[in-house]
């Protein structure tokens, strides 16, 4: 960022407003515009971000006129000398990140306790860890029945019900990766029309109880609930997916469209879309995001299954 110096304290509020109008920080709302200094009644202020490929390397200071360009900011109260300084690019989500960030520039801080728990390895209880390993072992076993030794299990974490179990079936169709088959089975279990005829005795799906759901809707309607459709799942909404191998781009995108909640995988791949090669689930342009966890299984488990 280009950083200016406010030498007249009474002009601070006006300068903040005018610079914010002329050079909005847009996706940098975590930054405070003004910074206190050790000099009495002297402040530093963010003027604007550097433009892409702006020639600043090796230059110690710039004129205020150059930095402001064609903007109509009233420069009263600003020093004529502007410097370039590194600024925290992203928000601080943990206290340790906040302490590092403020060494460069003042930032807004709101602790994300979920991320703090994840970084401290406190996200899952011992029972949850045991269940994760159990479902992953299921993936490894069922995967042996497919072409690519990839197995997949979809679970409702609310009641631990296994919603679908699948393996790779690409000998029947090139799109029938284990994840794609699992999503198809969920749709079938919910009463959807089959896209493929999954011909394997080693796959299963939990049958969708349509009568029970219609009863729930009727009860909600009688109560005049505003959330009448809340009991009806949309494909994998709120479900967890376990898969023995990191999904490819196709499968990862299918999980976006099916609204999966969390994904757990065991083995990385060179074309993996959830960490190894790409990180599709982190793309800002998607209309749904899910969490991804890489599961480290004991070596004896891998050997045994």
Secondary structure in CASP SS format (residue, H / E / C, confidence):
PFRMAT SS
TARGET T0000
AUTHOR 0000-0000-0000
METHOD secondary structure of the structure
MODEL  1
X C 1.00
X E 1.00
X E 1.00
X E 1.00
X E 1.00
X E 1.00
X C 1.00
X C 1.00
X H 1.00
X H 1.00
X H 1.00
X H 1.00
X H 1.00
X H 1.00
X H 1.00
X H 1.00
X H 1.00
X H 1.00
X H 1.00
X H 1.00
X H 1.00
X H 1.00
X C 1.00
X C 1.00
X C 1.00
X C 1.00
X C 1.00
X C 1.00
X C 1.00
X C 1.00
X E 1.00
X C 1.00
X C 1.00
X E 1.00
X E 1.00
X E 1.00
X C 1.00
X C 1.00
X C 1.00
X C 1.00
X C 1.00
X C 1.00
X E 1.00
X E 1.00
X E 1.00
X E 1.00
X E 1.00
X E 1.00
X C 1.00
X C 1.00
X C 1.00
X C 1.00
X C 1.00
X C 1.00
X C 1.00
X C 1.00
X C 1.00
X C 1.00
X C 1.00
X C 1.00
X C 1.00
X E 1.00
X E 1.00
X H 1.00
X H 1.00
X H 1.00
X H 1.00
X H 1.00
X C 1.00
X C 1.00
X C 1.00
X C 1.00
X C 1.00
X C 1.00
X C 1.00
X C 1.00
X C 1.00
X E 1.00
X C 1.00
X C 1.00
X E 1.00
X E 1.00
X E 1.00
X E 1.00
X C 1.00
X C 1.00
X C 1.00
X C 1.00
X C 1.00
X C 1.00
X C 1.00
X E 1.00
X C 1.00
X C 1.00
X H 1.00
X H 1.00
X H 1.00
X H 1.00
X H 1.00
X H 1.00
X H 1.00
X C 1.00
X C 1.00
X C 1.00
X C 1.00
X C 1.00
X E 1.00
X C 1.00
X E 1.00
X C 1.00
X C 1.00
X C 1.00
X H 1.00
X H 1.00
X H 1.00
X H 1.00
X H 1.00
X H 1.00
X H 1.00
X C 1.00
X C 1.00
X C 1.00
X C 1.00
X C 1.00
X C 1.00
X H 1.00
X H 1.00
X H 1.00
X H 1.00
X H 1.00
X H 1.00
X H 1.00
X H 1.00
X H 1.00
X H 1.00
X H 1.00
X H 1.00
X H 1.00
X H 1.00
X H 1.00
X H 1.00
X H 1.00
X H 1.00
X C 1.00
X C 1.00
X C 1.00
X C 1.00
X C 1.00
X C 1.00
X C 1.00
X E 1.00
X E 1.00
X E 1.00
X E 1.00
X E 1.00
X E 1.00
X C 1.00
X C 1.00
X C 1.00
X C 1.00
X E 1.00
X E 1.00
X E 1.00
X E 1.00
X E 1.00
X E 1.00
X E 1.00
X C 1.00
X C 1.00
X C 1.00
X C 1.00
X C 1.00
X C 1.00
X C 1.00
X C 1.00
X C 1.00
X C 1.00
X H 1.00
X H 1.00
X H 1.00
X H 1.00
X H 1.00
X H 1.00
X H 1.00
X H 1.00
X H 1.00
X H 1.00
X H 1.00
X H 1.00
X C 1.00
X C 1.00
X C 1.00
X C 1.00
X C 1.00
X C 1.00
X C 1.00
X C 1.00
X C 1.00
X C 1.00
X C 1.00
X C 1.00
X C 1.00
X C 1.00
X E 1.00
X E 1.00
X C 1.00
X C 1.00
X C 1.00
X C 1.00
X H 1.00
X H 1.00
X H 1.00
X H 1.00
X H 1.00
X H 1.00
X H 1.00
X H 1.00
X H 1.00
X H 1.00
X H 1.00
X H 1.00
X H 1.00
X C 1.00
X C 1.00
X C 1.00
X C 1.00
X C 1.00
X H 1.00
X H 1.00
X H 1.00
X H 1.00
X C 1.00
X C 1.00
X C 1.00
X C 1.00
X C 1.00
X C 1.00
X C 1.00
X E 1.00
X E 1.00
X E 1.00
X E 1.00
X E 1.00
X E 1.00
X E 1.00
X C 1.00
X C 1.00
X C 1.00
X H 1.00
X H 1.00
X H 1.00
X H 1.00
X H 1.00
X H 1.00
X H 1.00
X H 1.00
X H 1.00
X C 1.00
X C 1.00
X C 1.00
X C 1.00
X E 1.00
X E 1.00
X E 1.00
X E 1.00
X E 1.00
X E 1.00
X C 1.00
X C 1.00
X C 1.00
X C 1.00
X C 1.00
X C 1.00
X E 1.00
X C 1.00
X C 1.00
X C 1.00
X C 1.00
X E 1.00
X H 1.00
X H 1.00
X H 1.00
X C 1.00
X C 1.00
X C 1.00
X C 1.00
X C 1.00
X C 1.00
X C 1.00
X C 1.00
X E 1.00
X E 1.00
X E 1.00
X E 1.00
X C 1.00
X C 1.00
X C 1.00
X C 1.00
X H 1.00
X H 1.00
X H 1.00
X H 1.00
X H 1.00
X H 1.00
X C 1.00
END
